[in-house]
């Protein structure tokens, strides 16, 4: 459940971020000399780096949550 929530947030971030970065790249391409817009290899690498970092950050909380007895967690609330 924790990993699924993290992946959902990453998905939303990528769906919003990739078109925004492409649009900003178009503006910079028009304003600056020698700037190229939207290299697919760079975009893919950045997306994979984001996915890897978020997965690594959510593995420890998911592991800790899976090791807790559900009855003890309900009693603590």
N, C-alpha and C positions, 0 to 999 in steps of 0.2 A: 504494500500500500504506500509506503514511504517512497520507494523507488518510482512507482507509478506517478505519484504526485510531482516528483522532481522532473520526470520525463515530460509530463504535461506542461510544466512551466517552461521547460526548454523549448518544447514545440511551439508554444505561443511566442516566446522570445524570438525564435528563428523566423516564424511566419511574419512577424512585425519587423524584425531587424533587417532581414535581407533586402526587402524592397526599399526600406528607408536608406540603407547604406548604398544601394544602387542609385537612388535619386540624388543623394548627397554627392556621390561620385560623379554623376553627370554635371552637377553644378561646378564642382572643382575642376572637372575636365575643361569646361568652358572658360573658367577663370584663370587657370594656371597653365603655363607652358610645359609640355612634356608629360602631363599626368594622363594616364590611361584609365578608363573606367571598367570596373567589374571583371577582373580576371577570374574565370570559373575555378581555377586551381586554388587561388587564394581564398575565395569564398568557401569552398569545400573544406580547406584546411582549417579555416577559422571556425566553421560549424562543428567539425570533428573535435577540435580542441575544446570548444565550449561543452560539447556532450561528454567528453572524457573528464573534464574538470568537475562538472556537476555530478556525474556518476560517482566519481571518487569522493566527493564531498557528502553524498547521501548514503554511501555504503555503510559507514560506521553507525549512523543513527538507525538504519534499517536492521543492522546486525544486533544492536543493543535492544531494539524494540522486539525482535524475534526471540530474544533470550529471556524475556520477562514472562512469568506465569500470568495468564490472563486473570485468574481469580485474585491474585495478589494486587494486580493493577486496579481491578474494580473495587477492592476493599480500601485501597489507598485514597480513592476519590471520595 
